[in-house]
Amino acid sequence: MSNFTLKVNGRSHTVDIDPATPLLYILRNDLGLQGPRFGCGLGQCGACTVIIKGTAVRSCITPTSTVQGAEITTLEGLSSAGTLHPVQQAWIDEQVPQCGFCQNGQIMTAKALLDKNPNPTDAEIRAGMDKTLCRCMTYYRIQAAIKRAAKVMIAAAPVAGEEV
């Protein structure tokens, strides 16, 4: 067992764990976060996705020892001061969830995609989301929500040269 300090959703947490423990287990069992979910346990479905250093990462196959000190964002960390992130709001507006199980992975992957590519084409959305699985097949609603969120995020972004 070893002590690790993790920065999750802007807060530091120290945990005494086996270094090989998957990050997902720490997030859910030790920190009580319910966003990331256990799906396949193999990093193939995406239900456990979190964002680390701007990248969508499968927490079920990420040893906790590899993320010490990195900023980890979970679904719970996307909203700010009671206001949903544009991706979360778009999910509601487009009525994306059906069963809801994959939504953590879909939202977190979409957020990372939009952070890297603020105005993706339909093909870029499909390519960016293709490894995040939805059993209910809500892929068209997911795509529509991503396009909606992209418009909101672009409209809210400061224009170069303007004071913020």
MDAnalysis code that builds the backbone (N, CA, C; Angstrom):
import MDAnalysis as mda
import numpy as np

u = mda.Universe.empty(492, n_residues=164, atom_resindex=np.repeat(np.arange(164), 3), trajectory=True)
u.add_TopologyAttr("name", ["N", "CA", "C"] * 164)
u.add_TopologyAttr("resid", np.arange(1, 165))
u.add_TopologyAttr("resname", ["MET", "SER", "ASN", "PHE", "THR", "LEU", "LYS", "VAL", "ASN", "GLY", "ARG", "SER", "HIS", "THR", "VAL", "ASP", "ILE", "ASP", "PRO", "ALA", "THR", "PRO", "LEU", "LEU", "TYR", "ILE", "LEU", "ARG", "ASN", "ASP", "LEU", "GLY", "LEU", "GLN", "GLY", "PRO", "ARG", "PHE", "GLY", "CYS", "GLY", "LEU", "GLY", "GLN", "CYS", "GLY", "ALA", "CYS", "THR", "VAL", "ILE", "ILE", "LYS", "GLY", "THR", "ALA", "VAL", "ARG", "SER", "CYS", "ILE", "THR", "PRO", "THR", "SER", "THR", "VAL", "GLN", "GLY", "ALA", "GLU", "ILE", "THR", "THR", "LEU", "GLU", "GLY", "LEU", "SER", "SER", "ALA", "GLY", "THR", "LEU", "HIS", "PRO", "VAL", "GLN", "GLN", "ALA", "TRP", "ILE", "ASP", "GLU", "GLN", "VAL", "PRO", "GLN", "CYS", "GLY", "PHE", "CYS", "GLN", "ASN", "GLY", "GLN", "ILE", "MET", "THR", "ALA", "LYS", "ALA", "LEU", "LEU", "ASP", "LYS", "ASN", "PRO", "ASN", "PRO", "THR", "ASP", "ALA", "GLU", "ILE", "ARG", "ALA", "GLY", "MET", "ASP", "LYS", "THR", "LEU", "CYS", "ARG", "CYS", "MET", "THR", "TYR", "TYR", "ARG", "ILE", "GLN", "ALA", "ALA", "ILE", "LYS", "ARG", "ALA", "ALA", "LYS", "VAL", "MET", "ILE", "ALA", "ALA", "ALA", "PRO", "VAL", "ALA", "GLY", "GLU", "GLU", "VAL"])
u.atoms.positions = np.array([
    [0.844, -1.176, 0.000],
    [0.000, 0.000, 0.000],
    [0.889, 1.238, 0.000],
    [0.413, 2.274, -0.681],
    [1.157, 3.522, -0.777],
    [0.182, 4.690, -0.750],
    [0.671, 5.822, -0.292],
    [-0.133, 7.038, -0.313],
    [0.011, 7.720, -1.668],
    [-1.116, 8.094, -2.240],
    [-1.136, 8.828, -3.496],
    [-2.038, 10.035, -3.316],
    [-1.603, 11.154, -3.888],
    [-2.431, 12.346, -3.876],
    [-2.985, 12.548, -5.276],
    [-4.291, 12.608, -5.353],
    [-4.977, 12.784, -6.628],
    [-5.713, 14.118, -6.597],
    [-5.685, 14.823, -7.720],
    [-6.437, 16.064, -7.843],
    [-7.637, 15.766, -8.735],
    [-8.798, 15.681, -8.100],
    [-10.021, 15.308, -8.800],
    [-11.019, 16.456, -8.707],
    [-11.450, 16.932, -9.854],
    [-12.426, 18.020, -9.920],
    [-11.996, 19.227, -9.090],
    [-10.683, 19.511, -9.134],
    [-10.151, 20.689, -8.463],
    [-9.836, 20.513, -6.985],
    [-10.070, 19.334, -6.441],
    [-9.785, 19.090, -5.027],
    [-8.748, 17.993, -4.889],
    [-7.857, 18.141, -3.907],
    [-6.835, 17.126, -3.645],
    [-7.363, 16.077, -2.677],
    [-7.026, 14.840, -2.964],
    [-7.423, 13.703, -2.121],
    [-6.195, 12.811, -1.952],
    [-5.930, 12.389, -0.724],
    [-4.853, 11.448, -0.477],
    [-5.476, 10.098, -0.143],
    [-5.029, 9.080, -0.855],
    [-5.561, 7.733, -0.650],
    [-4.405, 6.778, -0.405],
    [-4.629, 5.779, 0.427],
    [-3.635, 4.749, 0.726],
    [-4.087, 3.486, 0.008],
    [-3.423, 3.184, -1.110],
    [-3.887, 2.099, -1.980],
    [-2.729, 1.318, -2.564],
    [-3.052, 0.204, -3.165],
    [-2.106, -0.543, -3.992],
    [-1.916, 0.282, -5.267],
    [-0.674, 0.570, -5.672],
    [-0.435, 1.416, -6.851],
    [-1.087, 0.918, -8.141],
    [-1.358, -0.367, -8.229],
    [-1.959, -0.919, -9.446],
    [-3.485, -0.806, -9.457],
    [-4.073, -0.314, -8.385],
    [-5.538, -0.197, -8.317],
    [-6.044, 0.685, -9.450],
    [-7.041, 0.210, -10.199],
    [-7.595, 1.043, -11.269],
    [-8.189, 2.337, -10.706],
    [-7.956, 3.419, -11.429],
    [-8.461, 4.719, -11.026],
    [-9.975, 4.694, -10.796],
    [-10.702, 3.969, -11.610],
    [-12.154, 3.884, -11.462],
    [-12.544, 3.458, -10.052],
    [-11.855, 2.480, -9.499],
    [-12.192, 1.985, -8.168],
    [-11.997, 3.067, -7.114],
    [-10.958, 3.862, -7.258],
    [-10.694, 4.939, -6.302],
    [-11.779, 6.007, -6.429],
    [-12.097, 6.387, -7.671],
    [-13.109, 7.423, -7.892],
    [-14.459, 7.017, -7.308],
    [-14.871, 5.803, -7.564],
    [-16.202, 5.365, -7.111],
    [-16.207, 4.929, -5.654],
    [-15.276, 4.065, -5.278],
    [-15.328, 3.448, -3.954],
    [-14.743, 4.321, -2.847],
    [-13.657, 5.024, -3.133],
    [-13.018, 5.832, -2.100],
    [-13.505, 7.271, -2.093],
    [-13.759, 7.841, -3.273],
    [-14.176, 9.234, -3.340],
    [-15.689, 9.400, -3.505],
    [-16.398, 8.313, -3.735],
    [-17.857, 8.355, -3.802],
    [-18.431, 9.020, -5.041],
    [-17.667, 9.109, -6.100],
    [-18.154, 9.728, -7.339],
    [-18.935, 8.697, -8.146],
    [-20.078, 9.096, -8.643],
    [-20.955, 8.167, -9.347],
    [-20.960, 8.352, -10.857],
    [-20.271, 9.374, -11.375],
    [-20.242, 9.609, -12.818],
    [-19.593, 8.465, -13.570],
    [-18.308, 8.222, -13.339],
    [-17.660, 7.116, -14.055],
    [-18.258, 5.781, -13.609],
    [-18.556, 4.940, -14.574],
    [-19.201, 3.663, -14.273],
    [-18.343, 2.490, -14.715],
    [-18.521, 1.370, -14.044],
    [-17.884, 0.136, -14.475],
    [-18.754, -0.460, -15.568],
    [-18.156, -0.630, -16.744],
    [-18.877, -1.236, -17.855],
    [-18.269, -2.587, -18.173],
    [-17.236, -2.568, -18.984],
    [-16.616, -3.819, -19.419],
    [-15.387, -4.189, -18.599],
    [-14.753, -3.209, -17.969],
    [-13.533, -3.481, -17.212],
    [-12.308, -3.692, -18.083],
    [-12.465, -3.491, -19.380],
    [-11.376, -3.714, -20.324],
    [-11.009, -2.464, -21.114],
    [-11.638, -1.340, -20.802],
    [-11.363, -0.096, -21.517],
    [-11.952, -0.043, -22.911],
    [-12.941, -0.880, -23.188],
    [-13.492, -0.942, -24.536],
    [-14.821, -0.222, -24.705],
    [-15.598, -0.065, -23.632],
    [-16.942, 0.505, -23.800],
    [-16.988, 2.011, -23.571],
    [-16.168, 2.518, -22.658],
    [-16.120, 3.955, -22.408],
    [-16.943, 4.446, -21.235],
    [-17.708, 3.600, -20.570],
    [-18.566, 4.048, -19.461],
    [-17.765, 4.669, -18.316],
    [-16.507, 4.315, -18.194],
    [-15.659, 4.774, -17.091],
    [-14.839, 6.020, -17.434],
    [-15.077, 6.642, -18.555],
    [-14.226, 7.715, -19.059],
    [-14.160, 8.928, -18.131],
    [-12.936, 9.407, -17.947],
    [-12.649, 10.664, -17.248],
    [-11.722, 11.462, -18.162],
    [-11.492, 12.726, -17.830],
    [-10.569, 13.538, -18.616],
    [-9.323, 13.798, -17.780],
    [-8.176, 13.457, -18.341],
    [-6.887, 13.680, -17.704],
    [-6.007, 14.404, -18.710],
    [-5.511, 15.575, -18.318],
    [-4.675, 16.394, -19.195],
    [-5.342, 16.631, -20.548],
    [-6.643, 16.877, -20.540],
    [-7.373, 17.186, -21.763],
    [-7.744, 16.006, -22.632],
    [-7.423, 14.802, -22.180],
    [-7.670, 13.615, -22.982],
    [-8.690, 12.717, -22.292],
    [-9.601, 12.160, -23.060],
    [-10.560, 11.187, -22.532],
    [-9.804, 9.890, -22.258],
    [-9.865, 9.430, -21.002],
    [-9.098, 8.265, -20.553],
    [-10.049, 7.259, -19.916],
    [-9.823, 5.995, -20.193],
    [-10.619, 4.917, -19.597],
    [-10.070, 4.617, -18.203],
    [-10.814, 4.985, -17.181],
    [-10.325, 4.865, -15.812],
    [-10.293, 3.429, -15.306],
    [-11.010, 2.517, -15.949],
    [-11.022, 1.124, -15.483],
    [-9.710, 0.407, -15.761],
    [-8.909, 0.926, -16.692],
    [-7.626, 0.281, -17.016],
    [-6.444, 1.198, -16.726],
    [-6.695, 2.305, -16.033],
    [-5.635, 3.257, -15.711],
    [-5.182, 3.035, -14.279],
    [-3.951, 2.540, -14.078],
    [-3.467, 2.373, -12.704],
    [-3.386, 3.736, -12.014],
    [-3.865, 3.811, -10.798],
    [-3.889, 5.073, -10.067],
    [-2.497, 5.673, -9.952],
    [-1.483, 4.842, -9.861],
    [-0.109, 5.344, -9.707],
    [0.341, 6.184, -10.895],
    [-0.290, 6.025, -12.048],
    [0.143, 6.756, -13.241],
    [-0.460, 8.149, -13.351],
    [-1.389, 8.492, -12.466],
    [-2.060, 9.791, -12.585],
    [-1.860, 10.680, -11.358],
    [-0.944, 10.300, -10.493],
    [-0.702, 11.124, -9.307],
    [-0.299, 12.530, -9.734],
    [-0.959, 13.523, -9.169],
    [-0.646, 14.916, -9.455],
    [-1.324, 15.486, -10.681],
    [-1.871, 14.638, -11.545],
    [-2.556, 15.127, -12.753],
    [-3.956, 15.586, -12.391],
    [-4.468, 16.575, -13.121],
    [-5.845, 17.022, -12.921],
    [-6.774, 16.012, -13.575],
    [-7.665, 15.452, -12.767],
    [-8.633, 14.458, -13.225],
    [-10.008, 15.104, -13.150],
    [-10.739, 15.062, -14.249],
    [-12.085, 15.620, -14.259],
    [-13.073, 14.501, -14.512],
    [-14.078, 14.426, -13.640],
    [-15.158, 13.465, -13.807],
    [-16.413, 14.221, -14.228],
    [-17.458, 13.490, -14.508],
    [-18.727, 14.102, -14.890],
    [-19.166, 15.138, -13.859],
    [-18.947, 14.830, -12.591],
    [-19.342, 15.745, -11.507],
    [-18.576, 17.060, -11.564],
    [-17.403, 17.062, -12.177],
    [-16.573, 18.251, -12.233],
    [-16.834, 19.154, -13.431],
    [-17.744, 18.781, -14.303],
    [-18.002, 19.605, -15.484],
    [-18.845, 20.829, -15.172],
    [-19.817, 20.695, -14.297],
    [-20.673, 21.844, -13.989],
    [-19.916, 22.804, -13.089],
    [-20.330, 24.061, -13.117],
    [-19.661, 25.096, -12.333],
    [-20.700, 25.996, -11.685],
    [-20.609, 26.127, -10.382],
    [-21.508, 26.999, -9.618],
    [-22.978, 26.726, -9.945],
    [-23.326, 25.455, -10.075],
    [-24.703, 25.084, -10.334],
    [-25.145, 25.193, -11.775],
    [-24.236, 25.586, -12.657],
    [-24.554, 25.710, -14.078],
    [-23.954, 24.529, -14.825],
    [-24.777, 23.864, -15.593],
    [-24.289, 22.721, -16.364],
    [-23.316, 23.169, -17.439],
    [-22.357, 22.317, -17.757],
    [-21.466, 22.534, -18.884],
    [-22.322, 22.482, -20.151],
    [-21.959, 23.224, -21.209],
    [-22.748, 23.185, -22.448],
    [-22.990, 21.778, -23.003],
    [-22.046, 20.875, -22.814],
    [-22.254, 19.503, -23.293],
    [-23.360, 18.841, -22.472],
    [-23.329, 19.022, -21.171],
    [-24.374, 18.444, -20.325],
    [-25.748, 19.019, -20.681],
    [-25.797, 20.323, -20.881],
    [-27.069, 20.959, -21.220],
    [-27.574, 20.487, -22.575],
    [-26.670, 20.329, -23.526],
    [-27.060, 19.837, -24.854],
    [-27.629, 18.423, -24.769],
    [-27.079, 17.618, -23.865],
    [-27.582, 16.252, -23.691],
    [-29.047, 16.288, -23.248],
    [-29.365, 17.225, -22.379],
    [-30.745, 17.372, -21.915],
    [-31.614, 17.917, -23.047],
    [-31.138, 18.970, -23.695],
    [-31.921, 19.607, -24.755],
    [-32.224, 18.653, -25.908],
    [-31.286, 17.791, -26.231],
    [-31.479, 16.835, -27.338],
    [-32.083, 15.514, -26.863],
    [-32.374, 15.414, -25.579],
    [-32.957, 14.206, -24.993],
    [-32.171, 12.955, -25.380],
    [-30.854, 13.032, -25.159],
    [-29.975, 11.947, -25.575],
    [-30.179, 10.653, -24.785],
    [-30.191, 10.691, -23.457],
    [-30.185, 9.415, -22.727],
    [-31.421, 8.562, -22.971],
    [-31.180, 7.292, -23.067],
    [-32.274, 6.341, -23.093],
    [-32.145, 5.545, -21.798],
    [-31.262, 4.564, -21.730],
    [-31.066, 3.873, -20.455],
    [-30.134, 4.681, -19.552],
    [-29.229, 5.443, -20.167],
    [-28.348, 6.328, -19.407],
    [-27.027, 5.736, -18.974],
    [-26.837, 4.451, -19.125],
    [-25.633, 3.831, -18.580],
    [-24.355, 4.367, -19.215],
    [-24.346, 4.605, -20.499],
    [-23.132, 5.040, -21.203],
    [-22.912, 6.541, -21.155],
    [-23.869, 7.277, -20.629],
    [-23.835, 8.735, -20.775],
    [-22.600, 9.391, -20.183],
    [-22.076, 8.877, -19.082],
    [-20.833, 9.427, -18.551],
    [-19.750, 9.390, -19.620],
    [-19.549, 8.240, -20.221],
    [-18.507, 8.105, -21.238],
    [-18.773, 8.955, -22.460],
    [-20.019, 9.026, -22.864],
    [-20.371, 9.825, -24.040],
    [-20.099, 11.307, -23.774],
    [-20.545, 11.802, -22.635],
    [-20.383, 13.225, -22.311],
    [-18.914, 13.578, -22.138],
    [-18.177, 12.762, -21.415],
    [-16.766, 13.074, -21.170],
    [-15.946, 13.000, -22.463],
    [-16.255, 12.031, -23.311],
    [-15.554, 11.921, -24.594],
    [-15.911, 13.106, -25.488],
    [-17.174, 13.493, -25.488],
    [-17.605, 14.642, -26.295],
    [-16.933, 15.926, -25.816],
    [-16.820, 16.106, -24.517],
    [-16.177, 17.304, -23.978],
    [-14.718, 17.363, -24.412],
    [-14.004, 16.249, -24.284],
    [-12.599, 16.208, -24.706],
    [-12.481, 16.465, -26.210],
    [-13.406, 15.907, -26.995],
    [-13.409, 16.127, -28.441],
    [-13.582, 17.609, -28.753],
    [-14.546, 18.272, -28.125],
    [-14.807, 19.684, -28.397],
    [-13.689, 20.588, -27.889],
    [-13.010, 20.178, -26.850],
    [-11.864, 20.959, -26.375],
    [-10.735, 20.946, -27.399],
    [-10.592, 19.831, -28.112],
    [-9.539, 19.712, -29.124],
    [-9.987, 20.229, -30.490],
    [-11.269, 20.086, -30.779],
    [-11.814, 20.477, -32.071],
    [-13.158, 21.167, -31.823],
    [-13.136, 22.496, -31.646],
    [-14.352, 23.211, -31.248],
    [-15.501, 23.185, -32.258],
    [-15.217, 22.880, -33.506],
    [-16.267, 22.895, -34.520],
    [-16.125, 21.676, -35.440],
    [-16.360, 20.479, -34.885],
    [-16.133, 19.273, -35.690],
    [-17.233, 19.042, -36.722],
    [-16.843, 18.412, -37.811],
    [-17.812, 17.982, -38.822],
    [-18.518, 16.729, -38.310],
    [-19.549, 16.317, -39.002],
    [-20.239, 15.084, -38.626],
    [-19.271, 13.897, -38.653],
    [-18.442, 13.837, -39.658],
    [-17.476, 12.735, -39.769],
    [-16.473, 12.776, -38.612],
    [-16.033, 13.962, -38.228],
    [-15.094, 14.085, -37.110],
    [-15.753, 13.703, -35.788],
    [-17.023, 14.017, -35.636],
    [-17.747, 13.608, -34.423],
    [-17.840, 12.085, -34.378],
    [-18.242, 11.479, -35.486],
    [-18.350, 10.017, -35.518],
    [-17.005, 9.361, -35.239],
    [-15.930, 9.885, -35.818],
    [-14.596, 9.317, -35.584],
    [-14.159, 9.522, -34.131],
    [-14.451, 10.679, -33.577],
    [-14.044, 10.964, -32.208],
    [-14.817, 10.190, -31.158],
    [-16.022, 9.778, -31.514],
    [-16.893, 9.085, -30.564],
    [-17.001, 7.585, -30.844],
    [-16.333, 7.088, -31.869],
    [-16.586, 5.729, -32.337],
    [-16.239, 4.612, -31.369],
    [-15.424, 4.875, -30.386],
    [-15.057, 3.816, -29.439],
    [-15.785, 3.958, -28.103],
    [-16.791, 4.821, -28.067],
    [-17.607, 4.975, -26.870],
    [-18.975, 4.405, -27.205],
    [-19.280, 3.269, -26.607],
    [-20.424, 2.474, -27.031],
    [-21.721, 2.835, -26.324],
    [-22.824, 2.726, -27.064],
    [-24.170, 2.965, -26.541],
    [-25.041, 1.787, -26.958],
    [-25.473, 1.019, -25.992],
    [-26.320, -0.138, -26.299],
    [-27.677, 0.259, -26.856],
    [-28.142, 1.446, -26.498],
    [-29.471, 1.904, -26.937],
    [-29.441, 2.548, -28.324],
    [-28.235, 2.702, -28.861],
    [-28.065, 3.220, -30.222],
    [-28.562, 4.657, -30.380],
    [-28.271, 5.520, -29.424],
    [-28.691, 6.922, -29.511],
    [-27.645, 7.774, -30.215],
    [-26.902, 7.191, -31.106],
    [-25.785, 7.877, -31.749],
    [-26.195, 9.142, -32.505],
    [-27.356, 9.158, -33.145],
    [-27.775, 10.361, -33.868],
    [-28.099, 11.495, -32.902],
    [-28.701, 11.156, -31.762],
    [-28.971, 12.186, -30.753],
    [-27.674, 12.675, -30.115],
    [-26.729, 11.771, -29.931],
    [-25.415, 12.152, -29.393],
    [-24.750, 13.142, -30.341],
    [-24.770, 12.823, -31.626],
    [-24.168, 13.713, -32.628],
    [-24.856, 15.074, -32.625],
    [-26.173, 15.092, -32.550],
    [-26.912, 16.356, -32.514],
    [-26.555, 17.161, -31.262],
    [-26.401, 16.498, -30.134],
    [-26.044, 17.188, -28.888],
    [-24.643, 17.778, -28.977],
    [-23.727, 17.068, -29.587],
    [-22.360, 17.580, -29.730],
    [-22.361, 18.816, -30.629],
    [-23.116, 18.767, -31.704],
    [-23.197, 19.931, -32.596],
    [-23.825, 21.127, -31.871],
    [-24.844, 20.877, -31.057],
    [-25.492, 21.941, -30.284],
    [-24.504, 22.531, -29.283],
    [-23.798, 21.677, -28.556],
    [-22.824, 22.149, -27.562],
    [-21.713, 22.944, -28.233],
    [-21.269, 22.488, -29.402],
    [-20.210, 23.200, -30.119],
    [-20.649, 24.623, -30.447],
    [-21.879, 24.798, -30.901],
    [-22.385, 26.140, -31.221],
    [-22.412, 27.026, -29.988],
    [-22.868, 26.486, -28.876],
    [-22.930, 27.255, -27.630],
    [-21.525, 27.627, -27.157],
    [-20.608, 26.680, -27.221],
    [-19.240, 26.929, -26.753],
    [-18.535, 27.950, -27.649],
    [-18.761, 27.882, -28.954],
    [-18.158, 28.847, -29.876],
    [-18.716, 30.240, -29.609],
    [-20.027, 30.336, -29.414],
    [-20.662, 31.623, -29.159],
    [-20.171, 32.241, -27.847],
    [-19.838, 31.413, -26.872],
    [-19.402, 31.909, -25.564],
    [-17.905, 32.198, -25.496],
    [-17.148, 31.722, -26.476],
    [-15.687, 31.903, -26.463],
    [-15.343, 33.355, -26.753],
    [-14.341, 33.893, -26.034],
    [-13.918, 35.266, -26.319],
    [-13.260, 35.355, -27.689],
    [-13.479, 36.482, -28.355],
    [-12.888, 36.732, -29.672],
    [-11.463, 37.235, -29.457],
    [-10.538, 36.780, -30.279],
    [-9.140, 37.197, -30.168],
    [-9.046, 38.722, -30.184],
    [-8.299, 39.279, -29.255],
    [-8.097, 40.715, -29.189],
    [-9.073, 41.424, -28.245],
    [-10.153, 40.733, -27.862],
    [-11.116, 41.330, -26.930],
    [-10.670, 41.059, -25.508],
    [-10.998, 41.989, -24.624],
    [-10.699, 41.788, -23.221],
    [-11.769, 40.881, -22.625],
    [-11.333, 40.036, -21.706],
    [-12.257, 39.105, -21.061],
    [-12.727, 39.676, -19.759],
])
